């Protein structure tokens, strides 16, 4: 199961935008941006 999460984490890094590099503030993020941040967090947490 961890291998699936590790694969997804690599795909996330290549395909999804990195909001921390863009300097996005969480209180100004849209619902879609918050969804992507939460998804990336979940996948990263489970791949470790």
Backbone as a printed PyTorch tensor [residue, N CA C, xyz], in Angstrom:
tensor([[[  0.8240,  -1.1950,   0.0000],
         [  0.0000,   0.0000,   0.0000],
         [  0.8670,   1.2580,   0.0000]],

        [[  1.9890,   1.2020,   0.7180],
         [  2.8740,   2.3610,   0.7750],
         [  3.4620,   2.6870,  -0.5830]],

        [[  3.6650,   1.6680,  -1.4060],
         [  4.2410,   1.9200,  -2.7310],
         [  3.2850,   2.7390,  -3.5940]],

        [[  1.9970,   2.5260,  -3.4000],
         [  1.0030,   3.3140,  -4.1430],
         [  1.0820,   4.7740,  -3.7230]],

        [[  1.1790,   5.0090,  -2.4130],
         [  1.2710,   6.3860,  -1.9230],
         [  2.5630,   7.0520,  -2.3550]],

        [[  3.6540,   6.2800,  -2.4070],
         [  4.9220,   6.8500,  -2.8680],
         [  4.8490,   7.2240,  -4.3370]],

        [[  4.1900,   6.4000,  -5.1410],
         [  3.9980,   6.7100,  -6.5520],
         [  3.1290,   7.9600,  -6.7150]],

        [[  2.0540,   8.0390,  -5.9410],
         [  1.1880,   9.2180,  -5.9970],
         [  1.9180,  10.4800,  -5.5570]],

        [[  2.8010,  10.3500,  -4.5630],
         [  3.5700,  11.5090,  -4.1040],
         [  4.4930,  12.0170,  -5.1990]],

        [[  5.1030,  11.1140,  -5.9490],
         [  5.9670,  11.5280,  -7.0550],
         [  5.1580,  12.1980,  -8.1600]],

        [[  3.9760,  11.6560,  -8.4450],
         [  3.1080,  12.2720,  -9.4560],
         [  2.6300,  13.6520,  -9.0050]],

        [[  2.3120,  13.7890,  -7.7290],
         [  1.8760,  15.0810,  -7.1900],
         [  2.9590,  16.1340,  -7.3590]],

        [[  4.1830,  15.7280,  -7.1060],
         [  5.2930,  16.6730,  -7.1860],
         [  5.4630,  17.2000,  -8.6090]],

        [[  5.2170,  16.3530,  -9.5830],
         [  5.3900,  16.7560, -10.9750],
         [  4.1670,  17.4790, -11.5540]],

        [[  2.9550,  17.0670, -11.1400],
         [  1.7450,  17.5510, -11.8080],
         [  1.0370,  18.6900, -11.0900]],

        [[  0.9860,  18.6410,  -9.7680],
         [  0.2080,  19.6390,  -9.0360],
         [  1.0770,  20.8430,  -8.6820]],

        [[  0.4620,  22.0190,  -8.6090],
         [  1.2410,  23.2180,  -8.2860],
         [  1.7210,  23.2220,  -6.8410]],

        [[  2.8660,  23.8440,  -6.6250],
         [  3.4050,  23.9960,  -5.2730],
         [  3.0460,  25.3890,  -4.7820]],

        [[  2.1260,  25.4580,  -3.8370],
         [  1.6640,  26.7570,  -3.3570],
         [  2.6500,  27.3980,  -2.3900]],

        [[  3.5000,  26.6080,  -1.7580],
         [  4.4720,  27.1910,  -0.8410],
         [  5.5340,  27.9840,  -1.6020]],

        [[  5.8830,  27.5330,  -2.7930],
         [  6.8550,  28.2750,  -3.6020],
         [  6.2550,  29.5710,  -4.1370]],

        [[  4.9350,  29.5800,  -4.3290],
         [  4.2560,  30.7740,  -4.8290],
         [  3.9410,  31.7650,  -3.7230]],

        [[  4.1200,  31.3840,  -2.4790],
         [  3.8620,  32.2700,  -1.3500],
         [  2.3790,  32.4590,  -1.0610]],

        [[  1.5870,  31.4080,  -1.2770],
         [  0.1520,  31.4820,  -1.0450],
         [ -0.1440,  31.5010,   0.4520]],

        [[ -0.9920,  32.4230,   0.8690],
         [ -1.4300,  32.4660,   2.2580],
         [ -2.6950,  31.6210,   2.3880]],

        [[ -2.7470,  30.7850,   3.4100],
         [ -3.8680,  29.8610,   3.5610],
         [ -5.2000,  30.5700,   3.7670]],

        [[ -5.1710,  31.7240,   4.4240],
         [ -6.4370,  32.4190,   4.6620],
         [ -6.9790,  33.0850,   3.3950]],

        [[ -6.1640,  33.1900,   2.3650],
         [ -6.6140,  33.7740,   1.0980],
         [ -6.7950,  32.7310,   0.0010]],

        [[ -6.5990,  31.4640,   0.3360],
         [ -6.6980,  30.3880,  -0.6520],
         [ -8.1530,  30.0750,  -0.9690]],

        [[ -8.4060,  29.7140,  -2.2210],
         [ -9.7540,  29.3180,  -2.6250],
         [-10.0280,  27.8950,  -2.1390]],

        [[-11.2630,  27.4650,  -2.2830],
         [-11.6480,  26.1210,  -1.8450],
         [-10.8880,  25.0540,  -2.6320]],

        [[-10.6890,  25.2910,  -3.9270],
         [ -9.9730,  24.3300,  -4.7580],
         [ -8.5050,  24.2320,  -4.3340]],

        [[ -7.8920,  25.3590,  -4.0280],
         [ -6.5010,  25.3530,  -3.5730],
         [ -6.3730,  24.6290,  -2.2380]],

        [[ -7.3270,  24.8360,  -1.3320],
         [ -7.3100,  24.1490,  -0.0430],
         [ -7.4960,  22.6400,  -0.2280]],

        [[ -8.3160,  22.2660,  -1.1990],
         [ -8.5190,  20.8550,  -1.4900],
         [ -7.2260,  20.2140,  -1.9900]],

        [[ -6.5160,  20.8950,  -2.8790],
         [ -5.2500,  20.3750,  -3.3970],
         [ -4.2060,  20.2900,  -2.2870]],

        [[ -4.1580,  21.2930,  -1.4220],
         [ -3.2090,  21.2820,  -0.2970],
         [ -3.5080,  20.1010,   0.6310]],

        [[ -4.7740,  19.8860,   0.9360],
         [ -5.1620,  18.7670,   1.7990],
         [ -4.8570,  17.4190,   1.1760]],

        [[ -5.0980,  17.2930,  -0.1140],
         [ -4.8110,  16.0540,  -0.8290],
         [ -3.3130,  15.7650,  -0.8230]],

        [[ -2.5140,  16.7920,  -1.1110],
         [ -1.0580,  16.6100,  -1.1270],
         [ -0.5440,  16.2380,   0.2610]],

        [[ -1.1090,  16.8590,   1.3000],
         [ -0.7250,  16.5260,   2.6670],
         [ -1.0440,  15.0760,   2.9980]],

        [[ -2.2370,  14.6330,   2.6520],
         [ -2.6660,  13.2600,   2.9380],
         [ -1.7610,  12.2440,   2.2460]],

        [[ -1.4640,  12.4710,   0.9710],
         [ -0.6270,  11.5390,   0.2280],
         [  0.8000,  11.5510,   0.7740]],

        [[  1.3430,  12.7320,   1.0650],
         [  2.6990,  12.8130,   1.5910],
         [  2.8120,  12.1410,   2.9440]],

        [[  1.8210,  12.3650,   3.8200],
         [  1.8230,  11.7640,   5.1510],
         [  1.7950,  10.2410,   5.0600]],

        [[  1.0160,   9.7060,   4.1600],
         [  0.8920,   8.2490,   4.0470],
         [  2.0550,   7.6170,   3.2980]],

        [[  2.7960,   8.4030,   2.5410],
         [  3.9200,   7.8130,   1.8150],
         [  5.1720,   7.7220,   2.6820]],

        [[  5.1890,   8.4370,   3.8010],
         [  6.3620,   8.3960,   4.6790],
         [  6.3390,   7.2230,   5.6300]]])
